[in-house]
Amino acid sequence: MISMPNQNRLYLDVHILQTVPASCINRDDTGSPKTAIYGGVTRSRVSSQSWKRAMRLMFKELLPEEKLGVRTKKIVDMVADEIQRRHAAEDPQSAARKILEAAGLKIKSVEKGTDALFFLSRSQAGALAQLVADEPDIVNKSLSRADKEKVARALTESPAIDVALFGRMVADDPSLNTDASAQVAHSLSTHKVSNEYDYFTAVDDLSSEDSAGAGHIGTIEFNSSTMYRYATVAVHQLAEQLAEDTVQAAVQFVRAFVCSMPTGKQNTFANRTLPDAVLVTLRHDQPINLVGAFEKPVPASDEGYVARSAQRLVRHARDIYRQFAGEPVLSLVTGDLLSELGTALPLPELLDTLAGGLPKHLPAGRNVS
């Protein structure tokens, strides 16, 4: 075998087949649906950034607010609010700017904040504010190396669930980076696609009766497809970052990946669907993207694309397990199409089973619940 199991690692893989009708979920700079060449033909594509954004928005419904981060340039205001809540300084905004600069961030101004978007957890903002409350002079004195380390530690410890999952990059100071525990692939259609155009007109409701023609004319480019979607979480790494929140974070990651949908042109196409089939696995060796099942595009047929895509996925997964990687330690599916690959359960039961299985397979000594 090429992939050797390692009991100190645990990877959660999520594979999805999902059919989307006429839609323009994710556009490029010209307004066209994003595409990619794979297997020598054009495929429909939805970028990982687009789907991660949809997942983060769903996290607001699934997870407590205090466990989530905020992605913003206006971090001075965010920290200032925490300082004001603690009555820790007469000028909260000035104190917030100084403590953030002490942490190594470049602040353009109180109003503008940072040059780039910064992913900050509420607990980290609170930790910085608490430093100001406990040591008021810290924002007015020349900081020692120990002081700077203390401030930087407040900005890196206790990451929010979404910060731990999706990571944080700080160009000004790489020591403030947070490695992402999750990876999300660009979704690709399992078959060849050709974009189409919707020609539309809008009529002026107050135009005179003898007025011919439209008040507006335009076109929207769109396509439809059956997509293969894939994401993975290094659960052992997530446990190092989140400890007792690990299982909750992993389970809600799966729920959000399964149930979310980017909102591009959603009012125009009402394209929000749920998956046709879901496969969730736990592995000790490495994450495995099964997109190779569709390197040869699925041909059109009277049965559509879903059933044949599922057959391809089952066959490819079995080949990978037999020749390279071995069976997962846990394999769960939702939807009958992939029932050959694992225990078939409705999604709520799959998530409950996953929540019960994760602690059993995590490396010994991890404090998770």
C-alpha positions as CSV (number, residue, x, y, z in Angstrom):
1,M,0.0,0.0,0.0
2,I,1.2,3.6,-0.7
3,S,-0.9,5.2,2.1
4,M,0.1,4.0,5.6
5,P,-2.4,4.5,8.4
6,N,-1.2,6.7,11.2
7,Q,-3.2,6.7,14.4
8,N,-2.0,10.2,15.2
9,R,-3.9,11.5,12.2
10,L,-7.7,11.6,11.4
11,Y,-9.1,12.9,8.2
12,L,-12.8,13.6,7.6
13,D,-13.7,13.5,3.9
14,V,-17.0,14.6,2.4
15,H,-18.0,13.6,-1.1
16,I,-21.2,15.0,-2.7
17,L,-23.1,14.5,-6.0
18,Q,-25.5,17.4,-6.6
19,T,-27.6,18.4,-9.5
20,V,-28.2,22.1,-10.1
21,P,-30.7,23.3,-12.7
22,A,-30.3,26.4,-14.9
23,S,-28.2,28.7,-12.8
24,C,-25.3,31.1,-12.6
25,I,-24.0,30.3,-9.1
26,N,-20.5,31.7,-9.4
27,R,-19.5,34.3,-12.0
28,D,-16.2,35.3,-13.5
29,D,-15.2,38.9,-14.2
30,T,-17.3,39.0,-17.4
31,G,-20.5,37.7,-15.7
32,S,-20.2,34.2,-17.2
33,P,-20.6,31.1,-15.0
34,K,-17.1,29.8,-14.0
35,T,-15.8,26.8,-15.9
36,A,-12.7,24.6,-16.0
37,I,-11.2,22.2,-18.5
38,Y,-10.9,18.7,-17.0
39,G,-10.5,15.5,-18.9
40,G,-10.2,17.6,-22.1
41,V,-13.7,19.1,-21.9
42,T,-15.3,22.2,-20.4
43,R,-16.9,21.6,-17.0
44,S,-19.2,23.8,-14.9
45,R,-17.2,25.0,-11.8
46,V,-18.1,26.7,-8.5
47,S,-15.0,28.0,-6.7
48,S,-14.1,26.8,-3.2
49,Q,-14.2,30.4,-2.0
50,S,-17.8,30.8,-3.1
51,W,-18.9,27.7,-1.3
52,K,-16.9,28.5,1.9
53,R,-18.6,31.8,2.0
54,A,-22.0,30.1,1.9
55,M,-20.9,27.7,4.6
56,R,-19.8,30.6,6.9
57,L,-23.1,32.3,6.5
58,M,-24.9,29.0,7.4
59,F,-22.6,28.7,10.5
60,K,-24.4,31.7,11.9
61,E,-27.6,29.5,12.1
62,L,-25.8,26.4,13.4
63,L,-23.2,27.7,15.9
64,P,-23.3,30.1,18.8
65,E,-22.2,33.7,17.8
66,E,-19.4,33.7,20.4
67,K,-17.8,30.7,18.7
68,L,-17.6,32.4,15.3
69,G,-15.1,34.9,13.8
70,V,-15.6,38.2,12.0
71,R,-13.9,38.9,8.7
72,T,-13.4,42.6,8.4
73,K,-11.0,45.5,8.0
74,K,-12.7,47.4,10.9
75,I,-11.1,45.4,13.7
76,V,-10.3,48.5,15.7
77,D,-14.0,49.0,16.2
78,M,-14.4,45.4,17.2
79,V,-11.7,45.5,19.8
80,A,-12.8,49.0,21.0
81,D,-16.3,47.6,21.7
82,E,-14.8,44.9,23.9
83,I,-12.6,47.5,25.7
84,Q,-15.6,49.8,26.3
85,R,-17.6,46.8,27.6
86,R,-15.0,46.4,30.3
87,H,-14.6,50.1,30.9
88,A,-10.9,49.6,30.4
89,A,-9.9,52.9,28.8
90,E,-11.1,56.5,28.5
91,D,-10.5,56.3,24.7
92,P,-11.4,52.8,23.7
93,Q,-10.7,53.3,20.0
94,S,-7.2,54.7,20.6
95,A,-6.5,51.9,23.1
96,A,-7.7,49.4,20.5
97,R,-5.5,50.8,17.8
98,K,-2.4,50.7,20.0
99,I,-3.0,47.1,21.3
100,L,-3.5,45.9,17.7
101,E,-0.4,47.6,16.5
102,A,1.5,46.1,19.5
103,A,0.3,42.7,18.2
104,G,2.1,43.4,14.9
105,L,-0.8,44.7,12.7
106,K,-0.6,47.7,10.5
107,I,-3.6,50.0,11.1
108,K,-4.2,52.6,8.5
109,S,-6.6,54.6,10.8
110,V,-9.2,54.0,13.4
111,E,-11.9,54.4,10.7
112,K,-10.3,52.3,8.0
113,G,-8.6,49.6,10.1
114,T,-6.3,47.2,8.3
115,D,-5.3,47.1,4.6
116,A,-6.7,43.6,4.1
117,L,-9.6,41.7,5.6
118,F,-8.7,40.2,9.0
119,F,-10.3,37.1,10.4
120,L,-10.8,37.8,14.2
121,S,-12.6,35.7,16.7
122,R,-14.7,37.4,19.4
123,S,-12.7,35.6,22.1
124,Q,-9.5,37.0,20.6
125,A,-10.9,40.6,20.6
126,G,-12.0,40.0,24.2
127,A,-8.5,38.7,25.1
128,L,-6.9,41.9,23.8
129,A,-9.5,44.0,25.6
130,Q,-8.8,42.1,28.8
131,L,-5.1,42.8,28.5
132,V,-5.9,46.5,28.4
133,A,-8.2,46.1,31.4
134,D,-5.6,44.2,33.4
135,E,-2.6,46.2,32.4
136,P,-3.7,49.8,31.4
137,D,-0.2,50.9,30.8
138,I,0.4,48.4,28.1
139,V,-1.0,50.7,25.5
140,N,1.2,53.7,26.6
141,K,4.6,52.2,27.2
142,S,7.4,50.9,25.1
143,L,6.7,47.2,25.1
144,S,9.3,44.6,26.0
145,R,9.7,41.4,24.1
146,A,7.7,39.6,26.8
147,D,4.9,42.2,26.4
148,K,4.8,41.8,22.7
149,E,4.6,38.0,23.0
150,K,1.8,38.3,25.5
151,V,-0.2,40.6,23.0
152,A,0.5,38.3,20.1
153,R,-0.6,35.3,22.1
154,A,-3.9,36.9,22.8
155,L,-4.4,37.3,19.1
156,T,-3.6,33.7,18.2
157,E,-5.0,31.7,21.0
158,S,-8.7,30.7,21.2
159,P,-9.5,30.8,17.5
160,A,-13.1,30.8,16.4
161,I,-14.4,27.7,14.8
162,D,-14.5,29.1,11.3
163,V,-11.0,30.6,11.7
164,A,-9.7,27.2,12.8
165,L,-11.4,25.5,9.9
166,F,-10.6,28.0,7.1
167,G,-7.5,29.6,8.4
168,R,-6.1,33.2,8.6
169,M,-3.3,34.7,6.6
170,V,-1.6,37.9,7.9
171,A,0.9,39.3,5.3
172,D,2.1,41.9,7.8
173,D,3.1,39.3,10.4
174,P,3.1,35.6,9.4
175,S,3.4,34.7,13.1
176,L,-0.3,35.7,13.4
177,N,-1.3,33.2,10.7
178,T,-3.7,30.3,11.6
179,D,-3.3,27.2,9.5
180,A,-6.6,26.0,8.0
181,S,-7.8,22.6,9.2
182,A,-10.2,22.2,6.3
183,Q,-9.8,22.2,2.5
184,V,-12.7,22.7,0.0
185,A,-12.2,21.7,-3.6
186,H,-13.7,23.6,-6.6
187,S,-16.9,21.8,-7.5
188,L,-16.8,20.4,-11.0
189,S,-19.5,19.0,-13.2
190,T,-19.2,15.2,-13.8
191,H,-19.8,15.8,-17.5
192,K,-19.2,18.3,-20.3
193,V,-21.3,21.5,-20.3
194,S,-22.1,24.3,-22.7
195,N,-23.1,27.7,-21.4
196,E,-26.4,29.1,-22.7
197,Y,-27.9,32.6,-22.8
198,D,-31.2,33.9,-21.4
199,Y,-32.5,36.8,-23.5
200,F,-34.9,38.9,-21.4
201,T,-36.9,42.1,-21.6
202,A,-38.4,44.3,-19.0
203,V,-41.5,46.5,-19.6
204,D,-42.0,50.0,-18.3
205,D,-45.3,49.8,-16.3
206,L,-46.0,53.5,-16.8
207,S,-45.3,53.6,-20.5
208,S,-48.1,54.8,-22.8
209,E,-50.3,52.2,-24.5
210,D,-49.1,53.2,-28.0
211,S,-45.5,52.8,-26.9
212,A,-43.9,49.6,-28.4
213,G,-40.8,47.9,-27.2
214,A,-39.2,47.2,-23.9
215,G,-37.8,49.4,-21.2
216,H,-34.8,47.2,-20.8
217,I,-33.2,44.3,-22.8
218,G,-30.4,42.1,-21.6
219,T,-28.9,38.6,-21.4
220,I,-27.8,36.3,-18.6
221,E,-25.4,33.4,-19.2
222,F,-26.1,30.2,-17.4
223,N,-25.6,26.4,-17.4
224,S,-26.9,23.3,-15.6
225,S,-25.0,20.4,-14.3
226,T,-24.5,17.4,-11.9
227,M,-21.5,18.4,-9.8
228,Y,-19.0,16.4,-7.8
229,R,-18.2,18.3,-4.6
230,Y,-15.4,17.5,-2.1
231,A,-14.1,18.8,1.2
232,T,-11.8,17.4,3.9
233,V,-11.0,18.3,7.5
234,A,-7.8,17.3,9.4
235,V,-9.6,16.5,12.6
236,H,-6.4,15.9,14.6
237,Q,-5.3,19.4,13.7
238,L,-8.7,20.9,14.5
239,A,-8.5,19.2,17.9
240,E,-5.3,21.0,18.7
241,Q,-7.0,24.3,17.9
242,L,-10.5,23.8,19.4
243,A,-10.2,21.0,22.0
244,E,-13.7,20.3,23.3
245,D,-15.4,22.1,20.4
246,T,-13.8,19.8,17.8
247,V,-16.7,17.4,17.3
248,Q,-19.3,20.2,17.1
249,A,-17.1,22.0,14.6
250,A,-16.6,18.9,12.4
251,V,-20.2,17.9,12.4
252,Q,-21.5,21.3,11.6
253,F,-18.9,21.6,8.9
254,V,-20.4,18.6,7.2
255,R,-24.0,19.9,7.7
256,A,-23.1,23.3,6.2
257,F,-21.2,21.7,3.3
258,V,-24.1,19.5,2.5
259,C,-26.9,22.0,2.9
260,S,-25.5,25.4,1.9
261,M,-25.7,27.0,-1.5
262,P,-23.9,30.1,-2.9
263,T,-26.4,32.9,-3.6
264,G,-25.2,34.0,-7.1
265,K,-28.2,34.9,-9.2
266,Q,-30.4,32.9,-6.8
267,N,-33.4,35.3,-7.2
268,T,-33.2,34.9,-11.0
269,F,-32.9,31.1,-11.1
270,A,-34.2,29.7,-7.7
271,N,-31.6,27.0,-8.1
272,R,-31.3,26.0,-4.5
273,T,-31.1,22.1,-4.4
274,L,-30.0,19.5,-2.0
275,P,-27.5,16.7,-2.9
276,D,-28.5,13.6,-4.6
277,A,-25.9,11.6,-2.6
278,V,-23.5,12.1,0.2
279,L,-20.5,10.0,1.3
280,V,-18.7,10.8,4.6
281,T,-15.6,8.9,5.5
282,L,-12.9,8.9,8.3
283,R,-9.4,7.9,7.4
284,H,-6.1,7.6,9.3
285,D,-3.8,7.8,6.3
286,Q,-4.6,10.8,4.1
287,P,-7.5,12.7,2.5
288,I,-8.6,11.3,-0.8
289,N,-10.4,13.4,-3.5
290,L,-12.3,11.0,-5.7
291,V,-12.7,13.4,-8.7
292,G,-10.7,11.0,-10.8
293,A,-14.0,9.1,-11.2
294,F,-15.0,11.8,-13.7
295,E,-11.8,12.5,-15.6
296,K,-13.6,10.8,-18.5
297,P,-16.8,12.8,-18.7
298,V,-20.0,11.0,-18.0
299,P,-22.0,10.8,-21.3
300,A,-25.5,12.1,-21.7
301,S,-28.2,9.5,-21.6
302,D,-32.0,9.1,-21.2
303,E,-31.2,8.5,-17.5
304,G,-29.6,11.8,-17.1
305,Y,-26.2,12.2,-15.3
306,V,-26.8,11.4,-11.6
307,A,-27.2,7.6,-11.7
308,R,-24.2,7.1,-13.9
309,S,-22.1,9.6,-11.9
310,A,-22.9,7.6,-8.8
311,Q,-21.9,4.3,-10.5
312,R,-18.6,5.9,-11.5
313,L,-17.9,7.2,-8.0
314,V,-18.6,3.8,-6.4
315,R,-16.4,2.0,-8.9
316,H,-13.5,4.5,-8.6
317,A,-13.7,4.5,-4.7
318,R,-13.5,0.7,-4.7
319,D,-10.5,0.8,-7.0
320,I,-8.7,3.3,-4.8
321,Y,-9.5,1.3,-1.7
322,R,-8.3,-1.9,-3.2
323,Q,-5.2,-0.8,-5.0
324,F,-3.9,2.1,-2.9
325,A,-5.5,3.2,0.4
326,G,-7.6,0.6,2.1
327,E,-11.1,1.0,3.5
328,P,-12.0,4.0,5.6
329,V,-12.4,3.3,9.4
330,L,-15.9,4.8,9.1
331,S,-18.0,5.2,6.0
332,L,-21.5,6.7,6.1
333,V,-23.8,7.7,3.2
334,T,-27.0,9.6,2.7
335,G,-29.0,8.6,-0.4
336,D,-29.4,5.1,-1.9
337,L,-27.1,5.8,-4.9
338,L,-23.9,5.3,-2.8
339,S,-25.2,2.7,-0.4
340,E,-22.5,0.2,-1.6
341,L,-19.9,2.4,0.0
342,G,-21.2,2.6,3.6
343,T,-24.0,2.6,6.0
344,A,-27.0,4.4,4.5
345,L,-28.7,6.9,6.9
346,P,-30.8,10.0,6.7
347,L,-28.7,13.1,7.1
348,P,-29.7,13.8,10.8
349,E,-28.8,10.2,11.7
350,L,-25.5,10.4,9.7
351,L,-24.5,13.5,11.6
352,D,-25.4,11.9,15.0
353,T,-23.4,8.7,14.1
354,L,-20.4,10.9,13.0
355,A,-20.5,12.8,16.2
356,G,-20.4,9.5,18.1
357,G,-17.6,8.1,16.0
358,L,-15.2,11.0,15.9
359,P,-14.0,10.7,19.6
360,K,-13.4,7.0,19.1
361,H,-11.0,7.5,16.2
362,L,-9.2,10.6,17.3
363,P,-5.6,10.2,18.6
364,A,-5.4,9.2,22.3
365,G,-5.2,12.1,24.7
366,R,-7.3,14.6,22.6
367,N,-9.8,16.3,24.9
368,V,-12.9,16.5,22.7
369,S,-16.6,16.0,23.2
